[in-house]
Structure formats: C-alpha cells, structure tokens
Amino acid sequence: MREFEKKGWYRITIPDGWEVDGDEEPVSIYRTEGAGALQVTAQDPRPLKPGERIDVTLMLRAFLRGTGVDLADTESRRWAEGGLEWAACEYAGDSPEEGTLVWRLWMATNHDLLVFLTYACREEEKALERETVDGMVATLRLT
C-alpha cells in the first residue's frame, strides 16, 4: 500500500498493483488489466456564506441530472465519517461501445473542498474490484 497526495487537496491510499495517473485531471487510479478506473476530481466550492454548508446529496443530484440520470432511479445513500460528509450512488447505463456499464459515484466534503469520485466497469465485472475500490474511497482525506 502507498499513499497518493494531490498537494493541497487530498490523500488516498493506493493498493499494491494499482497505478496512478496523477498528471491529468481527473486523477485516474487503475490496475493495468483491471475492470475499471477510479477517477478523482477535487475543487473549491463556490464561496459559502458564513454558516452555509455544502449539501453533497444536492450536488450529486445536480451532477446526475446533467448526465440524464434521475437520482430516484439509483441506489443512493448519505453519511458522515472521518470529518467528511458523503453522498454516493450506483446505477447502470448502456454504452454503445461497452454494453451495460455500472457507475459508482461518491461526493465528499469538509465544506472547504469538494471531492468527486467515479468508478465505472462493465456490468458483468462489477464485483471484481468492488471491495478494493470501496477500501480506497474509505481512505480519502482532505488536506
């Protein structure tokens, strides 16, 4: 295991055998012969008024709406852990090139930064890296 840090943004633990392409945005984390890639994007939210908080579920819903997905049609959840507020969902969508893809999305915030993570793979491979990807996502820390 090793840690990848996007200076000033976040740290995440990467398992052995996984590669990181940290020169581009989003950062891609993948196994060369793996089922999918975890992509990580961080940004400053719009300026917040004193006492205002980021609603990660609202942000996730807005992203999904922009891609034509209704949050009501997804498996979604919201929680707080490790000083972060999280929202996540999963859904399947058809791709002309790949067939049916399973998309997993997470948003996390400490109300200073917002991080968006996505993972997509073919439906028949959705269980192959699930545990490893969940483990990586759980190690996310905002800096």
Buried (B, 14 or more C-beta within 10 A) or exposed (E): EEEBEBEEBBBBBBBEEBEBEBEEEBBBBBBEEBBBBBBBBBEEBEEEEEEEEBBBBEBBBEBBEEEEBEBEEBEBEBEEEEEBBBBBBBBEBEEEEEEEBBBBBBBBBBBEBBBBBBBBBBEEBBEBBBEBBEEBBEBBBBE
